[in-house]
Each structure stands twice: as structure tokens, then as C-alpha cells.
Amino acid sequence: MDGNRRWAEQRGLSGTFGHSAGRMTIMPLLHLCSKLQIKVVSLFLFSTENWRRPSEEVDFLMEAFEDALRIEGEDLCR
């Protein structure tokens, strides 16, 4: 997913808000894929360039990935 931070900053919001908003848009899509019995979905969520971002932002993104997998993962794999 690309552009969530820029989207938020253009609106005077924090980059973390943009990342959270991006997560909120992708989860309904993943649930729809599950409902439609789409067995494989590929997402490009983090590039090698993202490691150059401030450590606080990288930590936030990693925690967001972990939270999403923990909260939604089991339901999505049914």
C-alpha cells in the first residue's frame, strides 16, 4: 500500500493516522475476498525503502501488521 502517509499529511493529519486509515480500507477488502472464497491474495505492504523511515514509524507499522494478523488472521483463514 502506497501513499497513506502522504494522503494524511496533505490533509494536515499525522502519518500514523494515514497508515491506520489504510488498514481500515484493506480489511473490508480482505473479508470480501474470504467471503468470495478467494484463496490467495497478495499485498505489497512494506518496501525495503521503508526501513529508512524514522524508527518510531517503522515500529508503528510493524505493530499494526502484527495487530491485524492477530485480530483478523484466524477469521480470514477460514
Beta strands, then each sheet from edge to edge (+ up, - down):
end
